[in-house]
Structure formats: C-alpha cells, structure tokens
Amino acid sequence: MKLSVVIPAYNEEGSIYQTVTSLYKTLWEENIAHEIVVINDNSKDDTLEILSNIKSLVPTLVFYTNYGPNGFGYAVRYGLDNYTGDYVAIMMADLSDDPADLVRFYRKMQEGNYDCVFGNRWGKGGEVIDYPQPKKFLNRFVNRLISWSIGLRYTDLTNAFKLYKRETIDGLRPFLSPHFNLTLELPLKAIVRNYSYTYLPNSWRNRKSGTSKLKIKEMGSRYFFIYLYCMIEKFFSRGDFKKRVVHIRQKNGRFPVEEGSILN
C-alpha cells in the first residue's frame, strides 16, 4: 500500500531540507512505498528553491506551489487533491513530527485495518518538548472540552499529525476549513461520520527555526465554527453522511462491503 505524506510549507527555508530528507531516509529504510507531497504555500523565502535542489536527492518528492488563496488549510487541501497513495498522512514542515512515529502509524493501520490513526502527544508514551505554556493550557482546555462534549477518551483532536485511508478522506469531503481549523475538521468529521480510528502516542518538539504560523487570537472563532458544524451534523443530519456498510448477496451468502460516504 502506497503512503502519501502531505506537508504544507510556508517560509520554511530553515527546516524543509531536513524535514524532507529525514522523512525519505526513514521510509526508504523501512521499505515503505511512498511519496512526499510538499505544498509550497506561496513562500516569500527560499523554500521553493530548496525543494528544487533536493529533488535529485529525494526521488519520491513531489512539490507544488499554491499561489492562492493561501493558508494552512488551503495548502493541506491542495495536497489532498493531488496525492496518489492509498493512505495519506499530514505532517508539519518544521521538524515537529517524528518520521519514526509515522512508520508506527502506517503499520498500525495495516494491522488493524483502521480508517484513521491519530496521534496523541499528551497521553502515556507521548512526548512534548518546548511547548509554550500559555498555548499548552489553551490546547488542553479546548481539546478536553470538545472530547468531553461528545464522549471521547481521545483528547488531542487538534494535533495535525494523523493518518487516513484514501476512502476516508474522500468520505470527509467537502472540506470547509481554510486555516488551522482543518486539523479539527478532519478527525471530528471522521468520528461523527462513524469511521473507525485508533490513536497512538507520538512525539512533538517545538520548531528550531522560523516562526509559528498559528495565530491563536485569529483562530478561536474558526475552531468554534467547525465544532458547531460537526455537532449539527452529528445530532441533526440523521446519519446522512455516515460511513455505510452494504451487503452484496453471493452464492455462498452475504458479505459486507464498506462505503465511505454518500458524498463519494
């Protein structure tokens, strides 16, 4: 099964080289068929030039430039419209995610045939390095509140580092979020639409170069909008968008065939 890794990148000249090369090295050593899909979100620095220079070193690298509209969500959605794999992961360009964790996610999805594998930085076995304290307080409060409101044990919904089957991504369309609220939209829709998931501990470390693109003051209402949208779908759509299982009658009986969504 081919793995695609979508990496949005805006002004990441200080980290994109190491991010791509370390990811390629890990996946190549694990003999995982893959592609690395970097979306240059109309960067103003040398991100695009660096990607061009390392293409000869990383044969599985594919990169595009998103000329606009720009934003984290738009860049990821550009990648989700252009990847070619059976599975797709979203990773950050700033070295905050560990390629070794992605290998574990990939193996877990294959072993359990899950529709999604989510990262959990804050649970047992997870590791968080240099997370800003005010941001941590807000992250924990919001995630726990959302999880409590819909009865989930999983409390790292806004963690961008997640792995999905292609059928799952297709069943979550259309996407609404243009910014970082996409990190909440994808898993929350998957859960509300009844896709199977599990979660594994993963590590996260703060960026060593560049600046964070997440502006908390600008994102609060956007996260709230996505939360409300998913809650309206959960309680009022009467299951219209849920993953469905149909049965096809055969000579020897019936067996289930999964469908992603009526939106497919």
C-alpha positions in Angstrom: 0.0 0.0 0.0 1.4 3.4 -1.0 1.8 6.1 1.6 1.5 9.7 0.7 2.7 12.4 3.1 1.3 15.9 2.7 3.5 18.7 4.1 2.3 22.3 3.9 5.2 24.7 3.8 5.2 28.5 4.1 8.6 30.2 4.6 10.3 27.1 5.9 13.7 27.5 4.4 15.3 26.7 7.7 13.8 23.3 8.2 12.3 22.0 4.9 15.6 20.3 3.8 16.0 18.3 7.0 12.2 17.5 7.2 12.1 16.0 3.7 15.4 14.2 3.7 14.9 12.7 7.2 11.4 11.5 6.2 12.7 10.0 3.0 15.5 8.2 4.7 13.2 6.7 7.3 10.6 5.5 4.8 13.2 4.1 2.4 14.9 2.2 5.2 11.5 0.7 6.2 10.8 -0.3 2.6 7.5 1.7 2.5 6.3 2.7 -0.9 5.6 6.3 -0.6 5.5 9.9 -2.0 6.3 13.1 -0.2 4.0 15.8 -1.3 5.1 19.3 -0.3 2.8 22.2 -0.9 4.8 25.5 -1.1 2.1 27.9 0.1 3.5 30.8 -1.9 6.5 31.2 0.3 8.5 34.5 0.2 11.8 33.0 1.2 13.9 30.2 -0.4 11.6 27.3 0.4 10.8 26.6 -3.3 14.5 26.8 -4.4 15.5 24.3 -1.7 12.8 21.9 -2.8 14.0 22.2 -6.4 17.6 21.5 -5.2 16.8 18.4 -3.2 14.6 16.8 -5.8 17.6 14.9 -7.2 18.3 13.5 -3.7 14.8 12.5 -2.9 13.2 10.7 -5.9 9.8 10.4 -4.1 9.5 14.1 -3.6 6.6 15.9 -5.4 6.1 19.6 -4.8 3.5 22.2 -5.9 3.1 25.9 -5.3 -0.2 27.1 -4.1 -0.5 30.6 -5.5 -3.7 31.3 -3.6 -5.8 31.6 -1.7 -3.2 30.8 0.9 -3.3 29.5 4.4 -2.6 26.2 6.2 -5.9 24.7 5.4 -5.8 25.7 1.8 -2.3 24.2 1.4 -3.3 20.9 3.0 -6.4 20.7 0.9 -4.3 21.3 -2.2 -2.2 18.3 -1.2 -5.3 16.2 -0.5 -6.5 17.0 -4.0 -3.2 15.8 -5.6 -1.8 12.9 -3.6 -1.8 9.4 -5.3 -1.4 7.0 -2.3 -3.7 4.5 -0.6 -3.0 6.2 2.7 -2.3 9.8 3.4 -0.6 11.5 6.4 -0.4 15.1 7.3 2.9 16.3 8.7 4.4 19.6 9.6 7.4 21.2 7.7 9.1 22.5 10.9 10.6 19.2 12.2 8.0 19.0 15.0 6.8 15.5 13.9 9.0 12.3 14.1 9.1 10.1 10.9 9.6 7.1 13.2 6.1 7.8 14.6 4.7 7.8 11.0 6.1 4.3 10.5 4.3 3.1 13.6 1.0 4.7 12.4 1.4 3.0 9.0 2.0 -0.4 10.5 -0.9 0.0 12.9 -3.4 1.0 10.1 -2.4 -2.1 8.2 -2.6 -4.4 11.1 -6.0 -3.2 12.4 -7.5 -2.1 9.1 -8.5 1.2 10.7 -9.8 4.1 8.7 -7.8 6.6 10.7 -4.8 6.6 13.1 -4.5 9.7 15.2 -1.5 11.0 17.1 -1.7 11.6 20.9 1.0 13.8 22.3 -0.3 14.1 25.8 -1.1 10.5 26.8 1.1 7.7 28.1 4.1 7.3 25.9 3.7 10.7 24.2 6.4 13.3 24.4 6.2 17.1 24.1 9.3 19.2 24.1 9.3 23.1 24.5 5.6 23.6 24.1 4.8 27.2 25.0 3.0 27.2 28.4 0.1 29.5 27.5 -0.6 27.6 24.3 -0.4 24.3 26.2 -3.1 25.5 28.7 -5.4 26.6 26.0 -4.8 23.4 23.9 -5.5 21.1 26.9 -8.7 23.1 27.9 -10.2 23.2 24.4 -9.4 19.6 23.4 -10.7 18.2 26.7 -13.8 20.2 26.4 -14.5 19.0 22.9 -13.8 15.4 23.8 -16.0 15.6 26.9 -18.9 17.1 25.0 -19.1 14.2 22.6 -17.9 11.4 25.0 -14.4 10.7 23.6 -11.4 9.5 25.5 -9.1 10.8 22.8 -8.1 14.4 23.7 -5.7 15.5 21.0 -8.1 16.3 18.2 -6.2 19.5 17.1 -2.9 17.5 16.6 -2.3 17.8 12.9 -0.3 14.6 12.8 -2.8 11.9 11.6 -3.1 9.2 9.0 -6.1 8.4 6.9 -7.2 5.9 4.2 -8.0 7.4 0.9 -11.6 6.3 1.2 -11.8 8.1 4.5 -10.5 11.4 3.0 -13.0 11.0 0.2 -15.8 10.5 2.7 -14.9 13.6 4.6 -15.4 16.0 1.7 -16.2 18.7 1.1 -13.6 20.5 3.3 -14.6 23.8 4.9 -11.5 25.0 6.8 -9.1 27.4 5.1 -6.8 27.6 8.1 -5.5 25.5 11.1 -9.1 24.6 12.0 -8.7 21.9 9.3 -6.8 20.0 12.0 -10.0 19.7 13.9 -12.4 19.3 11.0 -10.8 16.1 9.6 -10.8 14.0 12.8 -14.1 15.3 14.1 -15.8 14.6 10.9 -14.3 11.2 10.7 -15.6 10.4 14.2 -19.0 11.9 13.6 -19.3 10.0 10.3 -18.5 6.7 12.0 -15.1 5.9 10.5 -13.0 3.6 12.6 -10.0 5.0 14.4 -7.4 4.4 16.9 -4.7 6.6 18.4 -1.1 6.1 19.3 1.4 8.2 21.3 3.6 10.5 19.3 6.3 13.0 20.0 6.3 16.7 19.3 9.1 19.2 19.5 8.9 23.0 19.0 10.4 24.4 15.9 14.1 25.4 15.9 13.9 27.9 13.1 11.3 30.1 11.6 8.1 31.3 13.3 4.8 29.5 14.1 2.1 30.3 11.6 -0.7 29.6 14.1 -2.3 32.8 15.4 -4.4 31.8 18.4 -6.4 35.1 18.6 -7.4 34.7 15.0 -8.3 31.0 15.2 -10.7 30.8 18.2 -13.9 31.6 16.3 -12.8 29.4 13.4 -12.3 26.4 15.6 -15.7 27.0 17.2 -17.4 27.2 13.8 -16.0 23.8 12.8 -17.0 22.3 16.2 -20.6 23.6 15.8 -20.8 22.4 12.2 -19.8 18.9 13.2 -22.2 18.9 16.2 -25.1 20.0 13.9 -24.2 17.2 11.6 -23.9 14.7 14.4 -27.3 15.5 16.0 -29.4 16.7 13.1 -28.3 15.1 9.9 -30.0 11.8 10.7 -26.9 9.9 9.7 -27.0 11.0 6.1 -23.2 11.4 5.9 -22.1 8.4 8.0 -19.9 5.7 6.6 -22.1 2.9 5.4 -21.8 -0.8 5.1 -23.8 -2.5 2.4 -24.2 -6.2 1.7 -23.9 -7.9 -1.6 -25.6 -11.3 -2.0 -23.3 -14.1 -3.3 -24.0 -17.7 -3.9 -22.3 -18.6 -0.6 -24.1 -16.0 1.4 -23.6 -12.3 2.1 -20.5 -10.3 3.0 -20.2 -6.6 3.9 -18.7 -4.1 1.6 -17.7 -0.7 3.1 -18.6 2.6 1.5 -17.0 5.8 2.5 -20.0 8.2 2.4 -22.9 9.2 0.2 -20.7 12.2 -0.7 -18.4 9.9 -2.7 
